[in-house]
Amino acid sequence: MIYKRSSALFKEAQKVIPGGVNSPVRAFTAVGGEPIFVEKAKGAYLYDADGNKLIDYINSWGPMILGHAHPPVVKAVIDKAKKGTSFGTPTEIETEIAALAVSMVPNIDKIRFVNSGTEACMSAVRLARGFTGKDKIIKFAGCYHGHSDSFLIQAGSGAVTFGTPNSPGVTKGTAKDTLLANYNDLANVAEVISENKGEIACIILEPVPGNMGCIPPKDGFLEGLRKLCDENSILLIFDEVMTGFRLAKGGVQERYGVDADIVTFGKVIGGGLPVGAFAARAEIMSHLAPEGPVYQAGTLSGNPLAMAAGLAMLSELNNSPEIFTSLEKKTAYLHEGLATVLTEAGVTYTINRVGSMISVHFSETPVTDFKTAALGNNDTFKKFFHGLLAEGVYIAPSAFETWFLTEALTYEDLDTTIEACGKVAKTL
């Protein structure tokens, strides 16, 4: 494929935007080459500035669960925009989407909308600290919760991709209150808690990580965290920015039957517009201003366009739960096809999958945590990425990212993808 127009656009962007991109992993630094610029998208496809059509497995990093430019979502945004784009006052639609979200997700009574997943996770931790009166938090190596200072300690995806898991600008004072544990290792978590008795406000994690590839929780891991938190008066925060309303109507809490104390959302809940949210039972949420002393605010929080998009998206998912079954079947079909062609080509690989999230790791070691995710052959991934791109298949330009499937994908699209992977695998 030819990318002359994208290349020219990238050069112009670099003059006025740091690195030419507004989010680092888009820059293709991890895989080499220059990023493609997209002009439009529809259903399961991207159309770039050079006129190429690509089968999309990024899907705006997760929210396009029903496909790009999904008609009910587009209509909802257009209709709402005609009435104004922002007011800075309460609107009825905020209550509508809040009530719907609370009805879909187990174990939450109230929800507050913000503008991004980063903001949601930052606010959730602040609320946990205010509720418990304790300062320290536990996060897991390789889990990414946005770019707030507290979280840029061995973060996943972009931070790992660029070799700066401890970002300059994060103070030692902030870092000392962030304790690291190993995902899928309950004994390690128990040890960290024991060494910091009575000081830990919360444990925050992606219950199904997507920022070191897709990594399923081991049997009993989430249940074990719940038990440890109960025994030590620690709040358990599930960062469901990726998994919320994707792995099930009620997210990971529903899928695995484990309750969190606070849950954060993003991606699907905004229908593709910039939205985040955090939710909990009323006892915890009552500590949030203006009811309580924990301050959090946002001029554009509950933006009517974002609320309209999110309400249209959640309404369809709520009314059509068979979507989740369909997505799971499509992802399993893709998994089987990829495994077949990679095996036939003699490629060493591991594939992880949960629901409609899937990742390919070029490693013979099972990928269960950050350490094992880092063992993958990055040179092989680079060749794989560019090979698929040349065949019209667009996956994340990082070995540390999950693929997201959309219901708009047809089995013909999946067969085309599998065929492309088989062709590329023979060159690896």
N, C-alpha and C positions, 0 to 999 in steps of 0.2 A: 504494500500500500504506500501511497505517496502522501507526505505530510508537509509540503512546502508552505502552505498557508498557516498551519499550526506553528511551524518553525518561525515564520515571520512574526506571528502574533506573540510568541514567547519572547523573542528578542525585544519587542516593544514593551512587553510587560516588565521585563527585567530592568528597564530604565526607571520605572516609577513604583514598582512593588518589590519588596525584598525577596530575592530569589525568583521573582517573576510569578509567585503564587501566593495565595492567601491562607494556605495550610500546607505545611512542609512536605508531607508524603506525596502530594500531587506533582512534585517537581521531578520525579523519576530518578532522583539521586541514587536510590538504592538499587535500581536496575539499569541505570545508564540510559543515555539518549535524552530526548526532549519530550515533554508532555504533549498530549494531543489536546486541542481546544474543541469543545463541543458547542454546536450551534443549537441543537434541539434534541428532544428525545420523545419517543412514543412507545408505549407498551414495554416490550423487553429490549428495545434497541436504542442505541445512541447514534446520532448523526453528527459527524465532526465537521470542522471548518473546511476540510478538503473533500467533503462529499462522500466519505466512507460510512458504511453502515456496520455497526458493531453489536454483537450480542453482549448484553451488559450483565456482569455478575458483581458489580459494586452497588448499583441501585442507590446512588447517593449515600453510600455507606450504611444502607439498611432500611430507610423509611419507605421506599417504593415497593412495598410488599404486594400491591395490586397492579403495579406497572407505572411507567412514566405517563404524565398527563392523563391520569385516570379521570374520565369524564365527570363523575359526580364531584370529585375534589376540585377540578378546574371550575366547574359551574358554581360551586359554593364560594370559591374565592372571588370570582368575577362579580357575582351577585352582591357579596359583602363589600367589595371595593367600591361599588357604585354608591354606597351609603357613607363612605369615608374610610380612611385607612388606619386612623389611630385617634383616640380621644383622651386618653389619660384619665378616664372615669370608669366606673363599673359598667359592664354590659351584660345583658341577659344570657348571651351565648357562652360566657365564661361559666355560669352556673350549669348550663345544659351539658357541656362537655365534662365538667367536674363530676356531676351526678352520674353520667354514663361511665366514666372511668372508674369511679368508686364501686359501681354495680358490677363491673367486669372483673375487678382485681380482688382476690381474697385479702382479708385482714387489714384493710384500710378504711378509714372513716372520712378523712378529709384530704384534700390535695391542693397544692399551690403551684401555679404555673409561673415559669421563668422563661428565659430566652435561649438557653442552651443546656446541653448535658453537663458541661463544666460547671455552670452556675448551679444546676440542680444538685450535683454532688458536693460542691463547696457549701451550699446552704444546708444540706442534710447533715454534714459533719458538724457544722456550727450548731445546729439544732441539737444534735446528740451531745455535744459538749455542754450546751446550756442546760439540757434536761438532766444530765448525770452529774454535772459539776466537776467533771474530770477532763484532763487535757489531752492525753495521748490517744492515738489511734493506731490500729493495725491495718496495714494494707498488704497485698500480696505481690511479690516480684512478678512483673510482666503484666499485671492488670493495669489498665489505663482508665482514669476517672476524670480526664480533662487536664487542662494545663494550669490549674490552681497550684500554688506553691506546695501545699501539703502533699500533693499527689505525684510530683515529679521526682520521686525517689524510686528508682528502678521501675519506671513506667513501661508500658508495652508499646507496640506498634511504632509510631513515628519517632518516639524518643530512642527506642532501641535501634531503629533503622539508621538514625543519624549518629549513633555512637555516643549520645549524651544522656544517659539515663538519669544523671544528676545534673540538672540544667544550671548553668551559671545564672545568678540572680536569685536563687533560692537560698535563703539565709540559714546559717547553722542553727539559729534559734528555732526556726520552723522545722528543720530536718530532725532535730532531736526529739520532737513529739510525734514523729511518724516512725512506727516500728514495722519492720519487714518480716513477713513470714513466707513460707513456700506453699503455693497452691497444691491442694490434694494431699497435704501432709498434716494430719491432725496432731501428731505428736509434737511437731515443730511449733504449731500454734499454742498448744498447751504450755510448752516451755517458755515461749515469749510472754504469755500471760503470767506464769509463775514468777518470772523475773521482774515483772512490773505490777505486782499485786496492788489492787485498789486504785490504779492510776489510769486505767484504760476506759475511755468513754465508749468507743465503738470499734467494731470490725467492719470494714467496707471491702466488698469484693464484687467482681463480675461473677455471678454464680455459674454462668457458662461463659468463660472468657472468649473474647473475639479479637483481642489485641496481641495475642501471641499465636495466632491461628485459632481455630475453634478447638476448645479443649473441654471435653465432658468432665463433670465432677465424678470422682470415683464413688462407688456405692458407699453410702454412709457418711460421706464427707460433709455435705450440707447439714445433715441431721446432727453430726458431731459438733459442728460449729454452733448450731442452735443450742445444744446442751451445754457447751462451754460458756456461751454467753449467759444463759440462765443461771448457771452456777456461780458466775463471777460478776453479776449485775452490769453486764456489758450489752449495749445495743448492737443488733445485727443489721447492717445496711446492705441491701442488695442493689447494686448498680445495674438496673435493667434498661439502661439507655438503648442498648442493642437488642436485648432479648424481650423487653416488654411489648406485649401485643404482637409478637412475632412467633415465639415458641409455643404459645397458647393464648387464648383470650385473656387469661389472667397471668400470663408470663410464667416465669420459673416457679413462683410460689405454687401455682396451680399444677404445673407439669410434674414437679418433684414432691409436692405435698409438704413443703417446708415453709413456715412463716418467718418473714423478716419483720423487724421493728419499724424500719424506714425503707422505702423503696424509691428509687429515682428513675425517671423516664426521659426519653427524647425520641428522636428518629420517627417511628411510626405514629406516635401520639400527635405529631404536628403535620402529618400528611405530606412531609417534604419541606415545609416552611420551618424557619428557625424557632424551635420550641424546646423547652425542658420542663420538668415538673418533679416535685417530690411529695411523697404522701406517707401517712402513718395513721395509727389509731388516734382518736380524739385526745386522749390523755397526753400524748406527745405533742401533737400539733397545737394544743392550747398554749404551749410555751412560746409560740411564734407571735411576733407583733402583728396586729395591734392588741391581740388578746394577752400576750405574755411579753417577757423581757427580751427574747432573742430577736434581734433586728434583722430584717431582710426586706428589700424593696427593689422595684424595677420599673422605670418609666414605661417601657414597652411590654411589660409582663401582661399576658392575657390579650395580646394584640388581636383585634377582631379578624384579620385575615388568617392568622395562624390558627385561631380558635375555629374558624369556619372550615379550614382544611382538615384539621384534626377531628372535628365532629363528624364530617362526612366520611373520613377514613374509619374511625372507630365504629360508627353506626353500621357500616357495611360488614366489618369483621364480626360485630356482635350479632348481626342478623343472619350471617352466613358462616357458621362455625366450621362447615365442611371445607372451607378454604384451607384451614390448617392441616387437615388430613390430605388434601390434594397436594399441598406444598411438600409435605413429608414424603409422599410417594414419589414426587418428581425428584426430590433430593436423593432419595434412595436409589432411584433409577440412574441418576447421574453418577453417584458413588460407584455402583456396580460397573457401569460402563468405563469410567476412568480407571478403576482397578484392573479391568480386563486388558485395556490397551497398554497401560503402563507395564503390567506383568509380561505381556507378549513382547514388549520392546526390551525387556530385561532391565528396566529402570528400578532402582532402589527407592522405595517410597513408603509413606504412611499416610492414610487418609483418616481424618476425624470428621464426625458429623453429629449434629444434634438438630432435629427439626429441619428448618430450611437454612441452616448455617453449615458450611462444609469447608474444609481446608486440606490442601495437598502439601505434605512435608517431604522433602527429599532426604529422608533419613530412614535407616532400618530400625532405629530405636523408637518404641512407642512414645508419643508426645503427650505428656501428662502435666507438664509444668513449664516454667520459664527456662529452666536449665536444659531440659530435653528439647524444647522448641528451638533453642539456639544451636543445636547440633546439626540442623539441616544444612545441606549443601547450597549455599547462597549462589554460587556460580551456576549451578544447574537451574536454580529458580530463575535467574536472569534470562537464561536461554529459553526456558519454558515460557516466561512472560512474553518476551519479544516474539517468540514463535507463534504463540496464540494470537497476539495482536496482529501479526501479519496474515493470520487466517481469519481475522474478523471477530475474534473473541476477546473481550476486555475483562481482565481480572485486576485485582488490586496490585499496584506497582510496589509491593512489599511482601516478603515471605512471612511477615508477622501479622497478616490480616486475614480474616475469614472472607469467604465468598458469601454473598447473600442472594438467594433465589427469589424471584417474583412469580406470582400466580400467572402473570402475562406470558411467561415462557411456555412454549408448546413442546410436545415431545419431539417434534421435528427440530426445534432449536436445540434440544438436549442431544439429539443424535448428531447434529452438525457439530456441536461442541465436542462430543466424544470422538468423532472422526478427526477433528482438528487436533485434539490432544494425542491421538494415536499417531498422526503424521509427525507432530512435533517430537513426540517421545522417541521416535526412531533416529532423531538427530542429536539426542542428548548424550 
